[in-house]
Structures are given as C-alpha cells and as structure tokens.
Amino acid sequence: MKLNFLKLFEKYIISLISLFLFLTLKAFKCQILDYKHISNWNSLCSTGQSQSPINFPSDISFFPLNPNFQIVSSSYKDITNTFVDFYFDENKFVMKLNNTGYVKIKKKIEYLYNLKEIIFHMRSEHTFDTQNADLEMQLVHEKDQNYLLNRNILIDSDSFNQILVISTLFRATAKVNNTFIQNLNFKNRVLLNPLSLNAFVQNISYFYYTGSLTTPGCEENVDWVVNMNFGFMTPAQLMDIAYFINYIFIEGNNRSVQPLNGRTIYVSTKNFKGFNQLPLPIVCSLASISSDNSMIRIALNISLIIWLITLIIIM
C-alpha cells in the first residue's frame, strides 16, 4: 500500500513539474515582442510623429551638421569581462554595461552621456537608400544630470532629449573575420580579447537626427548618431549572431522604418556626395535556426501531453 502511494505521489509530482514547464514556456513565448505586427504596438509607437528608425534616402539634400550638436570627445574602457552577459531585456538583445565609458556632446551647453548598454538588431533597423544592412549595433547612452550639477548648471537647456544612441551598421560580405565581432564571440559568449568601442565613436562621419526608442513605449527623447560607414564581418560570423537572435525572433528583431514627418537629417561631413551603390544584405532565413526556434513549440506540446497522460494514469 505504501509503495503504491509513493508511485502515485511520484506521478503527481511529475505532472506538476510538467505543467509548470508548460506554463513557464507558454508565458515566455507570449512575452516576446511581435515584430510581424508592429502596427499593433501601443502608446507613442503608433501615434508618435518623431519615431525611429528612419531611412536615409539618396534623393534629398542633407543639411550640414547642426552647430547645436557636436561630438566633443569620448572615452571608453576596454570591456574585459570574461563572460559576455547578453540577454533579452524588454525584448531587446542587449549587453548591459556599467562604468564603461561616456561621450561628451556640445549643444547649447556641454553634456555627458554614460554608456548603459549595447543592443543588437538583425537585420538593421535604419536603412540607407531603403536597403537594410545585416546587423545594427546601437550604443545606448543616458544623460548624466550630475555632470550638469557639478558644473553649477541648474537649468538644462535640452531637458527633453535624455538618450543618445550611436549606431553602426554591419555587412556580412567580408572574407576575413571582423576582429571586434570575433572577440565578442557570440557563439560561446566568452570574450577572446578585451573589447574596445572607441573606433565606433571617435572621428566618425555620421548622420544626426532626433527620434525615439525603437521598442515600446517608443519615447521620443533620443538623439540619434548613425555612422555613415559600415562595419564588415564574414557570413560565418553573422550565422553565429543569427543563431542567438533568431532563436527567439525567427525573422529578426528590427523595427521597420518610420516616416520622417518633416524632421531634418544632418551630416557631419562637408564633402558628403550621396550613397554609392550598396551591396545587398545577406538574408538569414536559416533552416537550422528556424528549427531550433521550433524546439520551444515542441517542448510546449510535449509538456502538455505528459501532463495529460499523467493525470489520466493517476485518475
């Protein structure tokens, strides 16, 4: 009698574990941001007039850089963490950073923005002449209010924009590995060598415009700096990144471009003559990646079946 009770109890525990697994995976799946139906995003995402990302078209005249926006200087420490802490936070594929570096921006007054995180989007969110790149890396900075107070500046002349994002687009057309991507080591998430971000900010030619965050709630308080020059990596490196991102987002995690709505796009170089012919991006519709993503659905179904069978046996 005691043995039968233990077996019954064991089956009951198994059913509870299976149900927990099913509900956990189901909840996880439901929380994923739906990039297929971006029009359903709420708040400013659907009603805002200064949304990001945007397309940089070849058929308009760009304005010389706004004298009220200049990159004065930047300083980033090498990232030396052994383990690269990438995870999905609020539907962003993000690497959180603290005390890693800053950028100083001159508007009417000088501001300091601290680097907070690195976000990766596949394919790129911004487009050049309507063409996506394979990947976009966004360095997200937050305005340091203490920097103003320490300089006895009590009134912020630009209190609206609080975020600075410096973005670089990547093409997977190289034959030699990109050193930065290689050291980042997406496949194993263990840094091969220290990471330096300075090359993505210092002495770059860039577009500048004001826009929004690209995930809900799409707050329109962002200064965008988009590097005119691509980074390049190999298709194999793109595959490693795609495995990570497409495991959750089968068709990528890039928001489509938004209307410019009369906003001005500035350029940092006086000699900008428009875009050269851009190579087409590599579209990562990889069967292996998609099948890995389907494992979530398989796990959900198996968990439900085990739970139902166990209940039938117990009863």
N, C-alpha and C positions, 0 to 999 in steps of 0.2 A: 504493500500500500504506500509505504514511504517512498519507494523507488518510482512508482507511478506519479506520485505528487511532484517529485523532483523533475521528472521528464516533462510533466505538464508545465511546471514553473519555468523550465528552460525554454520551452516553446513559446511561452508567454513573453519572456524577456526578448527572445529573438524577434517576435512580432513587433514589440515596442521599438526595438532598435531599427528595424526595417522601416517602420512608419516614420520614425524620427529622421532617418536618412532621406526618405521620400519627401517629407515636408521641407526639410532643410534645402535640398536641391531644388525643389519647386520654388521656394521663396527666393533662392539665389537667382534662379533663372528669370523670375518675374521682375527683379530689381534692375536688370540690365537695360540700359538706355536704348530706346528703339531708334536707330539711325535710318531705318527704312521709312518711317513716318514722322519725319522731323516737323511737319506742319502741325502735328498734334502736341508738340511741346507747348507748355503753358507760359504764362507771365510775359515778360518782355520778349521772349524767344519768338513769339508770333505777332506781337504788336509794336515792337521797338523799331525806331527809324534809323538807328546807328548801329546795326548789327554786324557781327563778324562771323566767318571770314568774308573776304571780298575777292573779286577778280581784279588783276592789274591788266587792263586792256592795252592793246597796242595802238588803238585808233583815237586816243585822246592826248591832250597836251598835259604833261605833269608839271606841277609848279616847283620852282626852286625851293629848297628846304626852308620851312618856316623859321624865321630868325628867333622865334619864341620856343624853339625846340632844338637842342643840340646835345649830343652825347659828349660830355666833358671828359670823363675818364671812367675806367672800370678796373676792378681788381677782384680776381677770383683765386681762392686757394685751390691747389690740386686736390681732387677727391681721392682719398686713399682708403676708404672703407673696403675691407676685404670682400664683403658681401654686398651686392647691389640690390637695394631694397626697392624693387619695383612691385607695385600692386595696383589694383583697381580701386580708386577712391572717388566716390561720387561719379562713377562711370568714366573716370579718366585713367589712362595707363600712365602712371606717374611715379617719379622718383623724388621722394621728399628730401629736402636738404635744409640744414640749419647752419648759420655762421660760415657759409661757404664763400660768399662774396657779395659785391654790390656794384651798382652803376650810378654815376652822378650825371644828372640831366640839368641843363640850363634852360629854364623857361624865362619868365619874368624874374624869378629868383632861382637859386640852385637847390635841387632836390637830391636826396639819396634814396635809392631803391635797393632793398635787400633781396637777394635771390632766395626763393622759397621752394621751388620745385621745378622739375623738368617733365614736360608732358610730351608724349609721342603720339602722333596720329598717322594712320595708314589707310588710304593714301593721304596726300597733303590736303589741308583744308583750304589754304589760299591757292589761287591759280594764277599762272602767268599766261596771258592771252588765251584764256579759257582752258588751259591744259594743267591737269594735276601733275605733281611730282609723285614719286613713290612713297615718300615719307616726309613728315614735317616734325621738327624738334622745336619746342617752344620753351624758352627760359622765362619763367614767370617770377616777377619781382613785385614787392609790395613797398609802398612809400613809407619811409621812416619818419614818423612825426617827431620823434625825439631829436632828430638831426636839426629840425627847424627850431625847436625849443632851445637847444644848446647854442644856437646862433642868435638867440633872442628875437626870433621871428615868430610873432604871435598870431599873425593873420596869414593863412595860406591863400595865395592869390589864385591857385588852381585846386580848390578843395574838392572839386568834382571827380577828377581822374585820380584814382588811388593805385592802379595796377599798371605795370609796364611789362609788356611781353616782347621779347626779342626772338624772332623766329628764323630758322634756316630750313630750306627745303633740300631734300636729297634725291638724287637719281641713282638707280641701280644699274649703271651702264659701265662701270669701271672693270678693268681686268685685274687690278691689284687691290687688295683689301684696304679699306679705309682704316687708318690707324686708330682713330677715335672710336669708331664702331667696334673694331676688333678688341680694343682694350675694355670697352664696355661689356663685351662678352655676354650677349643676350642668352646664348644657348645654356650656359651654366650659371650665370648671374654671379660670377666671382671675378673681380677685376684682375686683369692680367698685368696692368701697369696703372699708375696714377692717371686720373683724367684731368685734362686742362680744358677749360671753357673759354679762355681768353681769345682764341682765334675766331670765335663766333660773334665777338662783340667789338674787339679793338680794330680800328682802321678799316671798317667795312663800308661798302656802299649799300645804301638801303632806301626803302620806301618808308614813309611815315604817314599814318592816318590815325584818327580816333575811332574807336569801335567798342566792342563788347567782349565778354567772355563767350566761348563757343559751346558751353554746356549750360543747362538750366541752373539758375534763373537768368542767364544771359545779360547780366548787369552791364550797362553802357557806361563804364568808368575806366576804360582801358586805353592807354597809349600803345599803339602797335608799331613795332620796328621790324620790317621784313627784309631780310638780307637779299640783295639782288643776285648774288652769286650762289650757285648750287654747291652742296657737298656731293661727293660721289662715293659710291660703295659698290661692291660686287653683288650680282644676283644671289649668290650663296648667303651673303650677309643679310640681305633682305629676307631670305627664306627663314633665317633664324628669328628675326624680328616678327615676321608674319606668323610664325608658329605661336608666339606669345599672344599677339593681339587677336589673331583670327580664332584662337581657341575660344574666346568669348564673343567677339564680333566677327561673324563669318565673312561679312562683306566689308569689313573695315570700320573704323571709328572716326570718320571725318564728316563734319557737318558741311552741307552744300553751301556755296557762296550766296551771299545776301546782297540785296540792292544797295547801291552806293547812296542813293537818295540825296544827291547834291553835295555830298562831302568832298573835300579836297584831298587829293593824294599828292604828297610832296616827295621829292627825290633829293638825296644828299649830294649828288654829283652834278657838276655843271655841264658835263660832257655826255649826259645820257642821251642816246640816239634811238632808243626803242629796242625791242627784243630782236635777237637773232632767232633763227629757226630752232625751235626746241625739240629735242628728241622725245618720242612718245614714251610714257612711263611703262614699266613692266606691271601688268595686272596680275596680282597674286590670287588667282582662283585655284588654289592647290587642293587636289582631291584628298591628299593626306591630311591637310589641316582641317578641311571640312569634316572628314571622317572622325578626327579627334574630337571636334566640337560635338559631333553627334553622340559621343560617349555619354554626355550629360543626359541626353534624352533616353539613351538605353538604360542608364543607371536608374532614372526615374521609373521607367516601366518595370524593370526587374524588381526594384524595391516594392512597388505596389503589388506585383504578382506574389512575391514571397510573403508579404503581409497578409494577403487574402488567403493564400493556401494555408498558412499557419493558423489563421482564425478558424478555417474550416476543420482542420485537424483537431484543434482544441475543443471545438464545439461537438 
